[in-house]
């Protein structure tokens, strides 16, 4: 973990929102939707490692 | 760290360049379609008024306007004068297929031009003129469509190129 991950996710969020605006302006709602979804998936893939470590910590805490 | 920065700059430059090329293609197409219509108009005059040979007319068109579009006509005339045994429509089709990649025209325009070439040199003056008029009318419709898509896509491709490059860099770093 680190502050890097948060910055990275924030940057992806900004970029995806700008891309969304550009695509909607030129009348391509479907592609705009797809880019939003792609951004979401990329961020989830980044975060999934951290979620796993969180679960492992909780498991260790309650001695499962 | 150093390599990462260099790599990011390369990715950003190449993706912006790609977007720029696509938007340039978008803005070139209506212009080239107009050019093509002008050349066909000229061909019509050459046939109806001057009654020139097809090769002479093609060479003259290339003389007047030297660009990617008139290169097709020149190439076709070259095939006709060289001893290749091709007839007018075959020479036109071959010249078209070789030169269409250098222009911004798409497959639909190519199909119109091929069907224009099919009739080339196969009827009397009246038929030829009608054929040219038909091709011009179809090209005019294509030009309108191209103009619409230019207004829609030109700015978008530029922005999309830069933004996609940035997204790639962020994901990869």
gemmi code that builds the backbone of each chain (N, CA, C; Angstrom):
import gemmi

chains = {
    "A": [
        ("UNK", (0.871, -1.195, 0.000), (0.000, 0.000, 0.000), (0.892, 1.223, 0.000)),
        ("UNK", (0.342, 2.332, -0.198), (1.111, 3.566, -0.234), (0.252, 4.655, -0.806)),
        ("UNK", (0.767, 5.863, -0.717), (-0.022, 6.992, -1.203), (-0.096, 6.964, -2.729)),
        ("UNK", (0.877, 6.254, -3.358), (0.925, 6.179, -4.828), (-0.374, 5.652, -5.414)),
        ("UNK", (-0.875, 4.580, -4.778), (-2.072, 3.917, -5.305), (-3.244, 4.885, -5.352)),
        ("UNK", (-3.365, 5.685, -4.285), (-4.498, 6.622, -4.232), (-4.375, 7.658, -5.335)),
        ("UNK", (-3.143, 8.146, -5.519), (-2.935, 9.144, -6.571), (-3.260, 8.567, -7.942)),
        ("UNK", (-2.815, 7.313, -8.135), (-3.049, 6.660, -9.416), (-4.548, 6.547, -9.694)),
        ("UNK", (-5.285, 6.110, -8.668), (-6.730, 5.940, -8.851), (-7.392, 7.283, -9.126)),
        ("UNK", (-6.922, 8.322, -8.426), (-7.494, 9.653, -8.646), (-7.243, 10.103, -10.082)),
        ("UNK", (-6.013, 9.861, -10.564), (-5.680, 10.273, -11.933), (-6.557, 9.544, -12.941)),
        ("UNK", (-6.751, 8.233, -12.711), (-7.620, 7.473, -13.622), (-9.037, 8.026, -13.599)),
        ("UNK", (-9.498, 8.375, -12.413), (-10.848, 8.936, -12.305), (-10.986, 10.208, -13.114)),
        ("UNK", (-10.003, 11.113, -12.967), (-10.074, 12.383, -13.709), (-10.073, 12.121, -15.204)),
        ("UNK", (-9.129, 11.254, -15.635), (-9.012, 10.974, -17.073), (-10.295, 10.378, -17.630)),
        ("UNK", (-10.852, 9.414, -16.879), (-12.061, 8.752, -17.390), (-13.205, 9.747, -17.483)),
        ("UNK", (-13.293, 10.664, -16.521), (-14.398, 11.630, -16.594), (-14.221, 12.564, -17.788)),
        ("UNK", (-12.963, 12.973, -18.055), (-12.744, 13.843, -19.222), (-13.068, 13.101, -20.512)),
        ("UNK", (-12.587, 11.844, -20.614), (-12.874, 11.020, -21.803), (-14.377, 10.888, -22.010)),
        ("UNK", (-15.080, 10.657, -20.897), (-16.529, 10.533, -20.933), (-17.159, 11.780, -21.544)),
        ("UNK", (-16.701, 12.945, -21.070), (-17.247, 14.208, -21.582), (-16.989, 14.357, -23.081)),
        ("UNK", (-15.727, 14.062, -23.477), (-15.366, 14.213, -24.897), (-16.244, 13.335, -25.768)),
        ("UNK", (-16.433, 12.067, -25.317), (-17.209, 11.130, -26.129), (-18.683, 11.511, -26.178)),
        ("UNK", (-19.215, 11.993, -25.068), (-20.635, 12.372, -25.064), (-20.857, 13.583, -25.950)),
        ("UNK", (-19.912, 14.531, -25.899), (-20.022, 15.733, -26.743), (-20.117, 15.380, -28.224)),
        ("UNK", (-19.363, 14.337, -28.627), (-19.389, 13.991, -30.055), (-20.443, 12.933, -30.345)),
        ("UNK", (-21.393, 12.792, -29.436), (-22.542, 11.937, -29.713), (-22.242, 10.458, -29.730)),
        ("UNK", (-21.385, 9.988, -28.838), (-21.104, 8.546, -28.772), (-21.338, 8.065, -27.354)),
        ("UNK", (-22.628, 7.984, -27.002), (-22.944, 7.637, -25.616), (-22.485, 6.229, -25.260)),
        ("UNK", (-22.599, 5.294, -26.230), (-22.259, 3.902, -25.910), (-20.777, 3.780, -25.564)),
        ("UNK", (-19.945, 4.413, -26.405), (-18.511, 4.325, -26.134), (-18.160, 5.006, -24.810)),
        ("UNK", (-18.863, 6.093, -24.493), (-18.613, 6.783, -23.229), (-18.896, 5.832, -22.069)),
        ("UNK", (-20.004, 5.136, -22.171), (-20.375, 4.147, -21.149), (-19.293, 3.077, -21.034)),
        ("UNK", (-18.812, 2.612, -22.198), (-17.799, 1.549, -22.183), (-16.506, 2.032, -21.519)),
        ("UNK", (-16.094, 3.270, -21.801), (-14.848, 3.753, -21.179), (-15.014, 3.865, -19.670)),
        ("UNK", (-16.196, 4.309, -19.235), (-16.429, 4.393, -17.789), (-16.299, 3.018, -17.159)),
        ("UNK", (-16.922, 2.035, -17.805), (-16.849, 0.669, -17.267), (-15.402, 0.164, -17.262)),
        ("UNK", (-14.665, 0.466, -18.355), (-13.282, 0.001, -18.433), (-12.454, 0.626, -17.306)),
        ("UNK", (-12.683, 1.926, -17.061), (-11.977, 2.588, -15.963), (-12.274, 1.933, -14.636)),
        ("UNK", (-13.550, 1.613, -14.437), (-13.964, 0.957, -13.189), (-13.244, -0.374, -13.017)),
        ("UNK", (-13.207, -1.160, -14.089), (-12.576, -2.487, -14.019), (-11.084, -2.344, -13.713)),
        ("UNK", (-10.423, -1.384, -14.374), (-8.981, -1.201, -14.145), (-8.722, -0.847, -12.689)),
        ("UNK", (-9.528, 0.073, -12.153), (-9.332, 0.483, -10.756), (-9.589, -0.695, -9.828)),
        ("UNK", (-10.633, -1.472, -10.117), (-10.928, -2.641, -9.271), (-9.761, -3.625, -9.293)),
        ("UNK", (-9.175, -3.847, -10.459), (-8.039, -4.777, -10.559), (-6.872, -4.280, -9.711)),
        ("UNK", (-6.701, -2.952, -9.665), (-5.616, -2.405, -8.857), (-5.880, -2.607, -7.375)),
        ("UNK", (-7.157, -2.468, -7.008), (-7.509, -2.441, -5.585), (-7.646, -3.847, -5.018)),
        ("UNK", (-7.858, -4.836, -5.913), (-8.214, -6.166, -5.422), (-7.132, -6.756, -4.502)),
        ("UNK", (-5.864, -6.428, -4.799), (-4.775, -6.934, -3.961), (-4.904, -6.420, -2.526)),
        ("UNK", (-5.229, -5.158, -2.417), (-5.366, -4.536, -1.091), (-6.538, -5.145, -0.332)),
        ("UNK", (-7.627, -5.437, -1.059), (-8.797, -6.027, -0.392), (-8.439, -7.394, 0.163)),
        ("UNK", (-7.682, -8.167, -0.640), (-7.259, -9.490, -0.171), (-6.437, -9.364, 1.107)),
        ("UNK", (-5.532, -8.412, 1.132), (-4.686, -8.290, 2.331), (-5.522, -7.856, 3.536)),
        ("UNK", (-6.548, -7.032, 3.255), (-7.448, -6.621, 4.346), (-8.166, -7.834, 4.914)),
        ("UNK", (-8.686, -8.691, 4.046), (-9.393, -9.884, 4.510), (-8.471, -10.784, 5.312)),
        ("UNK", (-7.237, -10.928, 4.813), (-6.278, -11.777, 5.522), (-5.995, -11.234, 6.924)),
        ("UNK", (-5.870, -9.924, 7.030), (-5.625, -9.314, 8.332), (-6.778, -9.585, 9.279)),
        ("UNK", (-8.004, -9.430, 8.757), (-9.176, -9.648, 9.613), (-9.237, -11.094, 10.068)),
        ("UNK", (-8.911, -12.001, 9.132), (-8.916, -13.433, 9.476), (-7.923, -13.715, 10.599)),
        ("UNK", (-6.727, -13.116, 10.448), (-5.697, -13.352, 11.456), (-6.128, -12.784, 12.803)),
        ("UNK", (-6.830, -11.637, 12.756), (-7.235, -10.979, 13.989), (-8.189, -11.842, 14.786)),
        ("UNK", (-9.162, -12.481, 14.091), (-10.154, -13.287, 14.806), (-9.772, -14.754, 14.899)),
        ("UNK", (-8.498, -15.081, 14.527), (-7.988, -16.457, 14.658), (-8.839, -17.494, 13.945)),
        ("UNK", (-9.227, -17.212, 12.657), (-9.968, -18.238, 11.905), (-9.020, -19.333, 11.470)),
    ],
    "B": [
        ("UNK", (13.722, 4.816, -13.151), (12.946, 6.058, -13.176), (13.132, 6.785, -14.509)),
        ("UNK", (14.412, 6.877, -14.898), (14.740, 7.560, -16.140), (14.054, 6.899, -17.329)),
        ("UNK", (14.148, 5.527, -17.344), (13.532, 4.785, -18.453), (12.021, 4.963, -18.467)),
        ("UNK", (11.430, 5.015, -17.269), (9.974, 5.176, -17.194), (9.543, 6.489, -17.816)),
        ("UNK", (10.315, 7.553, -17.493), (9.944, 8.865, -18.040), (10.061, 8.861, -19.555)),
        ("UNK", (11.185, 8.286, -20.058), (11.385, 8.234, -21.516), (10.244, 7.460, -22.171)),
        ("UNK", (9.908, 6.284, -21.576), (8.846, 5.448, -22.139), (7.517, 6.177, -22.151)),
        ("UNK", (7.211, 6.887, -21.039), (5.927, 7.604, -20.991), (5.862, 8.667, -22.072)),
        ("UNK", (6.985, 9.374, -22.256), (6.992, 10.427, -23.287), (6.762, 9.814, -24.662)),
        ("UNK", (7.419, 8.656, -24.910), (7.242, 8.010, -26.218), (5.789, 7.600, -26.424)),
        ("UNK", (5.183, 6.994, -25.385), (3.778, 6.560, -25.510), (2.884, 7.754, -25.785)),
        ("UNK", (3.086, 8.826, -25.025), (2.232, 10.005, -25.182), (2.369, 10.593, -26.588)),
        ("UNK", (3.625, 10.710, -27.034), (3.853, 11.286, -28.366), (3.196, 10.440, -29.445)),
        ("UNK", (3.394, 9.112, -29.355), (2.876, 8.276, -30.440), (1.357, 8.270, -30.451)),
        ("UNK", (0.727, 8.244, -29.282), (-0.737, 8.201, -29.285), (-1.315, 9.540, -29.743)),
        ("UNK", (-0.674, 10.656, -29.344), (-1.173, 11.951, -29.835), (-1.018, 12.039, -31.345)),
        ("UNK", (0.097, 11.500, -31.830), (0.362, 11.520, -33.273), (-0.708, 10.728, -34.018)),
        ("UNK", (-1.065, 9.560, -33.437), (-2.103, 8.720, -34.045), (-3.422, 9.486, -34.137)),
        ("UNK", (-3.801, 10.127, -33.022), (-5.034, 10.911, -33.030), (-4.976, 12.017, -34.053)),
        ("UNK", (-3.813, 12.634, -34.161), (-3.647, 13.741, -35.105), (-3.804, 13.260, -36.542)),
        ("UNK", (-3.213, 12.089, -36.833), (-3.320, 11.538, -38.191), (-4.780, 11.247, -38.531)),
        ("UNK", (-5.501, 10.627, -37.567), (-6.899, 10.277, -37.835), (-7.736, 11.527, -38.085)),
        ("UNK", (-7.476, 12.577, -37.289), (-8.278, 13.793, -37.474), (-7.918, 14.469, -38.790)),
        ("UNK", (-6.673, 14.358, -39.186), (-6.241, 14.925, -40.465), (-6.944, 14.212, -41.631)),
        ("UNK", (-7.024, 12.871, -41.508), (-7.732, 12.084, -42.518), (-9.171, 12.567, -42.640)),
        ("UNK", (-9.788, 12.808, -41.480), (-11.174, 13.272, -41.444), (-11.335, 14.582, -42.184)),
        ("UNK", (-10.378, 15.494, -42.008), (-10.546, 16.815, -42.613), (-10.091, 16.823, -44.068)),
        ("UNK", (-9.246, 15.842, -44.443), (-8.776, 15.801, -45.827), (-9.832, 15.235, -46.772)),
        ("UNK", (-10.691, 14.342, -46.267), (-11.577, 13.596, -47.154), (-12.556, 14.501, -47.909)),
        ("UNK", (-13.284, 15.417, -47.232), (-14.184, 16.281, -47.998), (-13.440, 17.114, -49.029)),
        ("UNK", (-12.269, 17.569, -48.663), (-11.485, 18.393, -49.587), (-11.124, 17.597, -50.839)),
        ("UNK", (-10.687, 16.350, -50.615), (-10.283, 15.540, -51.764), (-11.490, 15.141, -52.613)),
        ("UNK", (-12.645, 14.955, -51.968), (-13.847, 14.638, -52.750), (-14.232, 15.812, -53.633)),
        ("UNK", (-14.080, 17.033, -53.085), (-14.348, 18.225, -53.903), (-13.389, 18.287, -55.083)),
        ("UNK", (-12.123, 17.992, -54.775), (-11.096, 18.009, -55.819), (-11.459, 17.035, -56.943)),
        ("UNK", (-11.908, 15.854, -56.513), (-12.278, 14.819, -57.479), (-13.430, 15.274, -58.362)),
        ("UNK", (-14.398, 15.948, -57.742), (-15.529, 16.455, -58.533), (-15.065, 17.482, -59.544)),
        ("UNK", (-14.139, 18.340, -59.111), (-13.608, 19.343, -60.042), (-12.925, 18.680, -61.222)),
        ("UNK", (-12.157, 17.622, -60.923), (-11.444, 16.927, -61.994), (-12.411, 16.248, -62.955)),
        ("UNK", (-13.494, 15.665, -62.397), (-14.473, 15.012, -63.270), (-15.173, 16.030, -64.160)),
        ("UNK", (-15.412, 17.206, -63.580), (-16.015, 18.289, -64.366), (-15.115, 18.639, -65.548)),
        ("UNK", (-13.822, 18.689, -65.229), (-12.837, 18.989, -66.256), (-12.844, 17.916, -67.338)),
        ("UNK", (-12.950, 16.644, -66.906), (-12.981, 15.533, -67.856), (-14.195, 15.653, -68.767)),
        ("UNK", (-15.316, 16.065, -68.154), (-16.534, 16.242, -68.930), (-16.312, 17.274, -70.034)),
        ("UNK", (-15.677, 18.383, -69.666), (-15.391, 19.408, -70.670), (-14.469, 18.874, -71.759)),
        ("UNK", (-13.449, 18.136, -71.321), (-12.489, 17.601, -72.288), (-13.184, 16.709, -73.304)),
        ("UNK", (-14.156, 15.926, -72.819), (-14.813, 14.976, -73.711), (-15.844, 15.681, -74.586)),
        ("UNK", (-16.672, 16.528, -73.967), (-17.790, 17.091, -74.738), (-17.334, 18.218, -75.654)),
        ("UNK", (-16.448, 19.083, -75.156), (-16.115, 20.281, -75.932), (-14.855, 20.074, -76.770)),
        ("UNK", (-13.782, 19.596, -76.116), (-12.508, 19.464, -76.827), (-12.420, 18.168, -77.614)),
        ("UNK", (-13.230, 17.165, -77.229), (-13.204, 15.857, -77.891), (-11.790, 15.275, -77.923)),
        ("UNK", (-11.099, 15.372, -76.792), (-9.739, 14.837, -76.692), (-9.759, 13.334, -76.450)),
        ("UNK", (-8.611, 12.693, -76.689), (-8.457, 11.286, -76.304), (-8.441, 11.185, -74.789)),
        ("UNK", (-8.809, 9.997, -74.292), (-8.873, 9.802, -72.844), (-7.508, 10.018, -72.191)),
        ("UNK", (-6.461, 9.460, -72.823), (-5.126, 9.610, -72.220), (-4.698, 11.078, -72.197)),
        ("UNK", (-4.952, 11.794, -73.304), (-4.585, 13.214, -73.354), (-5.328, 13.988, -72.273)),
        ("UNK", (-6.628, 13.665, -72.138), (-7.430, 14.359, -71.134), (-6.869, 14.092, -69.738)),
        ("UNK", (-6.530, 12.825, -69.466), (-5.996, 12.467, -68.145), (-4.683, 13.191, -67.870)),
        ("UNK", (-3.793, 13.196, -68.870), (-2.507, 13.882, -68.673), (-2.722, 15.371, -68.429)),
        ("UNK", (-3.676, 15.928, -69.156), (-3.933, 17.361, -69.012), (-4.449, 17.677, -67.613)),
        ("UNK", (-5.319, 16.787, -67.101), (-5.844, 16.995, -65.758), (-4.731, 16.961, -64.735)),
        ("UNK", (-3.766, 16.052, -64.968), (-2.640, 15.992, -64.032), (-1.760, 17.233, -64.153)),
        ("UNK", (-1.665, 17.755, -65.372), (-0.884, 18.985, -65.583), (-1.477, 20.143, -64.786)),
        ("UNK", (-2.824, 20.263, -64.890), (-3.473, 21.428, -64.277), (-3.416, 21.358, -62.763)),
        ("UNK", (-3.742, 20.187, -62.201), (-3.727, 20.070, -60.735), (-2.890, 18.877, -60.336)),
        ("UNK", (-1.701, 19.183, -59.841), (-0.821, 18.082, -59.421), (-1.080, 17.780, -57.953)),
        ("UNK", (-1.786, 16.695, -57.669), (-1.950, 16.249, -56.269), (-2.231, 14.751, -56.251)),
        ("UNK", (-2.581, 14.239, -55.070), (-2.744, 12.784, -54.930), (-3.883, 12.273, -55.799)),
        ("UNK", (-4.932, 13.103, -55.949), (-6.106, 12.644, -56.681), (-5.809, 12.545, -58.177)),
        ("UNK", (-5.179, 13.594, -58.712), (-4.944, 13.570, -60.154), (-3.865, 12.556, -60.520)),
        ("UNK", (-3.129, 12.099, -59.493), (-2.142, 11.043, -59.723), (-2.810, 9.764, -60.229)),
        ("UNK", (-4.047, 9.509, -59.744), (-4.790, 8.325, -60.198), (-4.997, 8.402, -61.705)),
        ("UNK", (-5.415, 9.597, -62.164), (-5.671, 9.771, -63.595), (-4.389, 9.590, -64.409)),
        ("UNK", (-3.298, 10.168, -63.870), (-2.034, 10.071, -64.599), (-1.586, 8.615, -64.702)),
        ("UNK", (-1.740, 7.884, -63.569), (-1.328, 6.482, -63.555), (-2.133, 5.683, -64.576)),
        ("UNK", (-3.452, 5.944, -64.633), (-4.310, 5.237, -65.586), (-3.868, 5.539, -67.015)),
        ("UNK", (-3.533, 6.812, -67.286), (-3.081, 7.176, -68.621), (-1.752, 6.501, -68.943)),
        ("UNK", (-0.883, 6.389, -67.903), (0.395, 5.693, -68.107), (0.161, 4.245, -68.517)),
        ("UNK", (-0.786, 3.587, -67.816), (-1.074, 2.190, -68.155), (-1.624, 2.064, -69.562)),
        ("UNK", (-2.408, 3.073, -69.979), (-3.012, 3.001, -71.311), (-1.969, 3.203, -72.409)),
        ("UNK", (-1.023, 4.126, -72.172), (-0.032, 4.388, -73.217), (1.048, 3.319, -73.240)),
        ("UNK", (1.407, 2.801, -72.057), (2.371, 1.704, -72.033), (1.732, 0.478, -72.684)),
        ("UNK", (2.577, -0.419, -73.180), (2.039, -1.532, -73.952), (1.664, -2.690, -73.034)),
        ("UNK", (0.642, -2.469, -72.170), (0.280, -3.498, -71.196), (-0.912, -4.321, -71.636)),
        ("UNK", (-1.615, -3.887, -72.694), (-2.765, -4.648, -73.153), (-3.993, -4.484, -72.282)),
        ("UNK", (-3.996, -3.451, -71.443), (-5.176, -3.215, -70.608), (-6.146, -2.310, -71.360)),
        ("UNK", (-7.452, -2.526, -71.152), (-8.389, -1.552, -71.710), (-8.641, -0.455, -70.685)),
        ("UNK", (-9.479, 0.530, -71.052), (-9.591, 1.730, -70.221), (-10.050, 1.415, -68.805)),
        ("UNK", (-11.080, 0.552, -68.681), (-11.608, 0.332, -67.339), (-10.622, -0.463, -66.490)),
        ("UNK", (-9.899, -1.417, -67.117), (-8.902, -2.180, -66.339), (-7.773, -1.281, -65.877)),
        ("UNK", (-7.307, -0.413, -66.794), (-6.220, 0.500, -66.427), (-6.659, 1.421, -65.297)),
        ("UNK", (-7.899, 1.917, -65.396), (-8.427, 2.806, -64.359), (-8.488, 2.088, -63.019)),
        ("UNK", (-8.999, 0.852, -63.042), (-9.159, 0.121, -61.792), (-7.799, -0.142, -61.146)),
        ("UNK", (-6.821, -0.529, -61.971), (-5.500, -0.820, -61.415), (-4.859, 0.447, -60.834)),
        ("UNK", (-4.964, 1.539, -61.577), (-4.392, 2.800, -61.088), (-5.069, 3.235, -59.792)),
        ("UNK", (-6.392, 3.021, -59.741), (-7.152, 3.402, -58.549), (-6.693, 2.600, -57.346)),
        ("UNK", (-6.566, 1.272, -57.526), (-6.187, 0.403, -56.397), (-4.792, 0.743, -55.904)),
        ("UNK", (-3.907, 1.164, -56.817), (-2.540, 1.468, -56.385), (-2.446, 2.791, -55.652)),
        ("UNK", (-3.324, 3.741, -56.010), (-3.151, 5.091, -55.472), (-4.137, 5.480, -54.390)),
        ("UNK", (-5.176, 4.626, -54.176), (-6.215, 5.041, -53.234), (-5.675, 5.118, -51.805)),
        ("UNK", (-4.636, 4.331, -51.512), (-4.084, 4.336, -50.151), (-3.400, 5.661, -49.816)),
        ("UNK", (-2.942, 6.357, -50.845), (-2.264, 7.636, -50.588), (-3.257, 8.748, -50.304)),
        ("UNK", (-4.529, 8.516, -50.642), (-5.530, 9.557, -50.409), (-6.296, 9.248, -49.127)),
        ("UNK", (-7.205, 10.153, -48.769), (-8.013, 9.948, -47.562), (-9.366, 9.339, -47.895)),
        ("UNK", (-9.544, 8.871, -49.119), (-10.842, 8.329, -49.523), (-11.056, 6.943, -48.929)),
        ("UNK", (-12.328, 6.594, -48.677), (-12.596, 5.292, -48.065), (-13.169, 4.313, -49.089)),
        ("UNK", (-13.629, 3.147, -48.600), (-14.049, 2.084, -49.531), (-15.265, 2.492, -50.349)),
        ("UNK", (-16.180, 3.231, -49.731), (-17.387, 3.633, -50.460), (-17.024, 4.486, -51.662)),
        ("UNK", (-16.108, 5.445, -51.436), (-15.675, 6.303, -52.547), (-15.000, 5.451, -53.610)),
        ("UNK", (-14.219, 4.476, -53.141), (-13.511, 3.612, -54.090), (-14.505, 2.845, -54.959)),
        ("UNK", (-15.579, 2.354, -54.327), (-16.578, 1.611, -55.098), (-17.219, 2.491, -56.163)),
        ("UNK", (-17.538, 3.722, -55.793), (-18.143, 4.645, -56.765), (-17.192, 4.854, -57.940)),
        ("UNK", (-15.899, 5.044, -57.607), (-14.930, 5.314, -58.668), (-14.727, 4.085, -59.551)),
        ("UNK", (-14.766, 2.896, -58.933), (-14.609, 1.687, -59.748), (-15.786, 1.533, -60.700)),
        ("UNK", (-17.006, 1.792, -60.185), (-18.170, 1.645, -61.072), (-18.158, 2.729, -62.143)),
        ("UNK", (-17.559, 3.881, -61.830), (-17.362, 4.910, -62.858), (-16.407, 4.399, -63.936)),
        ("UNK", (-15.339, 3.711, -63.489), (-14.348, 3.213, -64.435), (-14.867, 2.108, -65.325)),
        ("UNK", (-15.849, 1.331, -64.792), (-16.383, 0.210, -65.564), (-16.966, 0.670, -66.907)),
        ("UNK", (-17.530, 1.879, -66.909), (-18.171, 2.374, -68.126), (-17.210, 3.156, -69.014)),
        ("UNK", (-15.980, 3.347, -68.500), (-15.043, 4.236, -69.196), (-14.664, 3.651, -70.562)),
        ("UNK", (-14.891, 4.432, -71.604), (-14.486, 4.013, -72.945), (-15.328, 2.895, -73.516)),
        ("UNK", (-16.587, 2.736, -73.048), (-17.395, 1.634, -73.548), (-18.696, 2.115, -74.173)),
        ("UNK", (-18.826, 3.433, -74.428), (-20.050, 3.920, -75.056), (-19.729, 5.178, -75.852)),
        ("UNK", (-20.777, 5.764, -76.419), (-20.541, 6.988, -77.188), (-20.390, 8.182, -76.246)),
        ("UNK", (-20.197, 9.363, -76.832), (-19.952, 10.560, -76.028), (-21.079, 10.798, -75.035)),
        ("UNK", (-22.304, 10.623, -75.526), (-23.473, 10.867, -74.674), (-23.420, 9.993, -73.417)),
        ("UNK", (-23.167, 8.696, -73.649), (-23.106, 7.759, -72.530), (-21.999, 8.106, -71.559)),
        ("UNK", (-20.845, 8.492, -72.096), (-19.720, 8.868, -71.227), (-20.086, 10.048, -70.339)),
        ("UNK", (-20.721, 11.044, -70.946), (-21.077, 12.243, -70.180), (-22.066, 11.890, -69.077)),
        ("UNK", (-23.023, 11.015, -69.409), (-23.993, 10.597, -68.395), (-23.296, 9.874, -67.255)),
        ("UNK", (-22.341, 9.025, -67.633), (-21.590, 8.279, -66.625), (-20.844, 9.226, -65.688)),
        ("UNK", (-20.205, 10.247, -66.255), (-19.470, 11.214, -65.436), (-20.416, 11.963, -64.515)),
        ("UNK", (-21.589, 12.344, -65.067), (-22.560, 13.083, -64.246), (-23.027, 12.230, -63.077)),
        ("UNK", (-23.263, 10.938, -63.360), (-23.716, 10.036, -62.296), (-22.660, 9.945, -61.197)),
        ("UNK", (-21.405, 9.755, -61.603), (-20.329, 9.647, -60.614), (-20.237, 10.925, -59.795)),
        ("UNK", (-20.395, 12.071, -60.453), (-20.295, 13.330, -59.726), (-21.404, 13.480, -58.707)),
        ("UNK", (-22.612, 13.037, -59.111), (-23.735, 13.142, -58.181), (-23.485, 12.284, -56.945)),
        ("UNK", (-22.979, 11.070, -57.186), (-22.713, 10.177, -56.053), (-21.617, 10.749, -55.163)),
        ("UNK", (-20.604, 11.339, -55.798), (-19.508, 11.911, -55.006), (-19.980, 13.095, -54.181)),
        ("UNK", (-20.972, 13.807, -54.726), (-21.501, 14.940, -53.975), (-22.175, 14.463, -52.697)),
        ("UNK", (-22.926, 13.354, -52.818), (-23.562, 12.794, -51.615), (-22.498, 12.380, -50.614)),
        ("UNK", (-21.440, 11.718, -51.132), (-20.350, 11.291, -50.247), (-19.709, 12.493, -49.560)),
        ("UNK", (-19.571, 13.598, -50.304), (-18.942, 14.784, -49.737), (-19.760, 15.322, -48.578)),
        ("UNK", (-21.085, 15.319, -48.761), (-21.949, 15.808, -47.682), (-21.771, 14.964, -46.438)),
        ("UNK", (-21.748, 13.647, -46.668), (-21.568, 12.735, -45.527), (-20.227, 12.978, -44.849)),
        ("UNK", (-19.181, 13.146, -45.689), (-17.839, 13.339, -45.144), (-17.766, 14.632, -44.339)),
        ("UNK", (-18.485, 15.646, -44.825), (-18.491, 16.933, -44.113), (-19.120, 16.766, -42.730)),
        ("UNK", (-20.209, 15.993, -42.688), (-20.869, 15.751, -41.404), (-19.930, 15.037, -40.442)),
        ("UNK", (-19.286, 13.983, -40.941), (-18.442, 13.200, -40.034), (-17.207, 13.995, -39.638)),
        ("UNK", (-16.789, 14.942, -40.489), (-15.658, 15.790, -40.125), (-16.022, 16.662, -38.919)),
        ("UNK", (-17.215, 17.294, -39.018), (-17.640, 18.161, -37.920), (-17.730, 17.372, -36.623)),
        ("UNK", (-18.123, 16.093, -36.744), (-18.321, 15.291, -35.541), (-16.999, 14.789, -34.966)),
        ("UNK", (-16.107, 14.337, -35.856), (-14.969, 13.548, -35.369), (-13.635, 14.270, -35.285)),
        ("UNK", (-13.492, 15.391, -35.999), (-12.155, 15.965, -36.124), (-11.533, 16.308, -34.765)),
        ("UNK", (-12.298, 17.080, -33.973), (-11.752, 17.489, -32.665), (-11.666, 16.299, -31.732)),
        ("UNK", (-12.660, 15.383, -31.878), (-12.692, 14.255, -30.942), (-11.459, 13.384, -31.070)),
        ("UNK", (-11.026, 13.093, -32.321), (-9.875, 12.217, -32.498), (-8.631, 12.812, -31.846)),
        ("UNK", (-8.457, 14.140, -31.995), (-7.272, 14.774, -31.414), (-7.248, 14.597, -29.905)),
        ("UNK", (-8.390, 14.941, -29.260), (-8.440, 14.855, -27.798), (-8.311, 13.411, -27.344)),
        ("UNK", (-8.992, 12.520, -28.089), (-8.993, 11.111, -27.692), (-7.581, 10.538, -27.737)),
        ("UNK", (-6.797, 10.935, -28.734), (-5.429, 10.442, -28.834), (-4.618, 10.803, -27.607)),
        ("UNK", (-4.643, 12.083, -27.236), (-3.857, 12.529, -26.082), (-4.340, 11.845, -24.806)),
        ("UNK", (-5.681, 11.801, -24.629), (-6.214, 11.257, -23.391), (-5.928, 9.768, -23.270)),
        ("UNK", (-6.048, 9.029, -24.360), (-5.764, 7.597, -24.302), (-4.291, 7.369, -23.962)),
        ("UNK", (-3.402, 8.206, -24.519), (-1.998, 8.094, -24.164), (-1.772, 8.284, -22.676)),
        ("UNK", (-2.413, 9.316, -22.120), (-2.280, 9.574, -20.679), (-2.796, 8.390, -19.864)),
        ("UNK", (-3.966, 7.856, -20.276), (-4.546, 6.729, -19.546), (-3.595, 5.543, -19.566)),
        ("UNK", (-3.016, 5.265, -20.750), (-2.069, 4.144, -20.867), (-0.886, 4.342, -19.910)),
        ("UNK", (-0.359, 5.571, -19.881), (0.796, 5.835, -19.022), (0.444, 5.578, -17.572)),
        ("UNK", (-0.722, 6.082, -17.145), (-1.093, 5.928, -15.733), (-1.277, 4.465, -15.387)),
        ("UNK", (-1.907, 3.708, -16.303), (-2.132, 2.290, -16.005), (-0.811, 1.533, -15.960)),
        ("UNK", (0.099, 1.866, -16.859), (1.347, 1.099, -16.942), (2.332, 1.463, -15.834)),
        ("UNK", (2.371, 2.712, -15.404), (3.360, 3.127, -14.392), (3.104, 2.425, -13.055)),
    ],
}
model = gemmi.Model(1)
for chain_id, residues in chains.items():
    chain = gemmi.Chain(chain_id)
    for i, (resn, *xyz) in enumerate(residues, 1):
        res = gemmi.Residue()
        res.name, res.seqid = resn, gemmi.SeqId(i, " ")
        for name, pos in zip(("N", "CA", "C"), xyz):
            atom = gemmi.Atom()
            atom.name, atom.element = name, gemmi.Element(name[0])
            atom.pos, atom.b_iso = gemmi.Position(*pos), 0.0
            res.add_atom(atom)
        chain.add_residue(res)
    model.add_chain(chain)
structure = gemmi.Structure()
structure.add_model(model)
structure.setup_entities()
